[in-house]
Every structure is written in structure tokens, then in C-alpha cells.
Amino acid sequence: MNHSEYVLAWAVYLGAASVLYLWVHLVSKSWRWSFPRTSFRGLSAVFLFTPAVSEPGTDLLGPANLVMSIAFLQNDFSLVDKAAANFAIFTIIVILLVALKATVEKLLPSR
């Protein structure tokens, strides 16, 4: 895959992931409680936008969900571990940010 095909593939993926995330945002907009809504949006963003190294020894990145799925089907468990580690790190960050937002909303009086 040359550089222009790589950039085109990322552009198509990011466009489709952005449309899907917009749909998630619009669907969750009508939910009453803030905590599940924010958690769902954050976790869907992690699932859609987390990058991972797609080929060992290169600096090419790919969507971590696709890299993990394809590497698992090809029995390349070192790539699966790296992509899962990326998911875990970003999921922990999102959980901490959502918990911080919930704590701040609980402590500060609403207007």
C-alpha cells in the first residue's frame, strides 16, 4: 500500500466513524441521565477512534478495533495485545474523565 492509498483509507474510515459517532450522539441526546449518556459517548469514541500499529516494524497506524480483529483471525497475538493495551489505556482515561465530570456536577450547584 503506497502513501496515497493509506491516506485515502484513513480518510474513508474517519468519515464513516464520524458519521457513526454523530448518530450515537443524536441517539443518546434524548437520554435523561447524564452519566450513562456521557459514558456511552466516551466509550463509543474510544472504540471508533483509537489507533494501533497495524504492521510491526513500521509506523503505519490503523483503527485498533480492525487491527485487533484481523490480527486475532491471523493468530498474531502480539498485535492483539498491543491493540488491546491501547483500548485499555484510552478506556481508563475516558472512565476517569466521566467520573471527574460526574463528581464536579454533583459538587457544584446547578444553575
HELIX and SHEET records of a PDB file:
HELIX    1   1 HIS A    3  SER A   28  1                                  26    
HELIX    2   2 SER A   34  PHE A   49  1                                  16    
HELIX    3   3 ALA A   64  LEU A   73  1                                  10    
HELIX    4   4 PHE A   77  LEU A  107  1                                  31    
SHEET    1   A 2 PRO A  51  VAL A  53  0                                        
SHEET    2   A 2 LEU A  61  PRO A  63 -1                                        
END                                                                             
